[in-house]
């Protein structure tokens, strides 16, 4: 039962649901998720850790970047079932639509260049 509760708790936060919906579109790094949701980097990292611990996302190192994507579901049957269903759920929700509209324009190179410029 612990595994089931962990998955359900991970999905109990609207921002974590939005992150999963974004990742269903394509792999994203923390800064892209941060820009898409308008959240602070530590907050996004915390959400990703909760999703990862629940078996809902996995990460892949690519040079300087760490890319996140939906997990394959092999670690948890609960995560697998919910990930499959979530692809079809909430697509008409205005908040989800607004976030998904941003995903194609999220470009880590542009985001990092902008953040570097702000740090000067």
N, C-alpha and C positions, 0 to 999 in steps of 0.2 A: 504494500500500500504506500510506502514512503516514496517510491519512484513516481507513482501516479500523482501524489500530492505535490511533489517537486515540480512536475510538468504543469500542473494546474496553477500553482502559485506563480510560476514563471509567466504564464499567459494572463495573469490577473491584472497586469499593468498595461494601460493603453499605449504607452510608448514602446513597450516590448512587442506588442502586437504590430505596431507600425513598423518597427525594425524588421520583423519577420516578413511582413508584406513587401517592404523595400527589397529585402534580400531575395525574395521570390522573383524579382525582376532581373537582378544581377548581383554579382559579388561586389561588396563595398568595403572600404576601409573605415576606420573610426571617424576620420575627419569628414568623409562624405556623409556618413550617417549624422554626424553632428550638424553639418550644414543643412541637411534635409529636414531635420527636426527642430533646429534652433536650440539645441541643448548644449550644455558645457561638456567638454571632453571627459572629465571624470564621471559624470552622470552616464554618458553613453557607454563608457568602459564598464561601469558597474552593471548596467543592463545587459551588456553582452556577456559578462561573466555569469550572470544568473541564467541566461538562455543557454550558454555553453554547459553549465553544470546540470541543466535539465535535459541535455541531449538534443536541444532544438537547433543549435548552430554549431558550426565547426570553423576553425580558422586555418589559414594556409599562409605561410611566409613566402613573400615574393620580393626579394631584395630588401629594400628599406620598408616595404609595406607589409602589413598583415591584413589579408583579405578575409572577410567573413561571408559565409554562405549557409543556407539551410543544411542541417545535418542530413545524412542519408537515412536516418531512422533505425539503424542497426543496433544502437545502444539501448533503445527503449521502444517497446511496442506502442506505448502511450504517445510518445513523441512522434513516432512514425504516423500514427493515425491522425493526430491533430495537425501535423504539418501537411498531410495530404488534403485534409478538409479545409484548412485555412487558405489554401490556394483559391478556393471557390467562395469563401465566406467574406463578407464585409466589403466587397468590391463596389457596392453602391453607397457606402458610407461617405459622407462629404469630407470628413477628416482624412480618411484613407485615400480617397481620390486626390485630394490636395497634395498629400505627401508623395503619392505615386507619380503625380504630374511632374514633380521636381527631379525624380530619379534620373531620367535621361540626360539632364543638364548638370548633374553632379560630376565634377572633374577634379580629382585630387590635385593635379598640377596647378590648376587655377586657384583652388582653395588654399593650397600651401603658399603659393606666391602672394596671395592677398594677405594671409596671416603673417608672412615674413615682412611685408610692407608695413603692416600695422605695428609690428614689434620694433620698428626703427624710431 
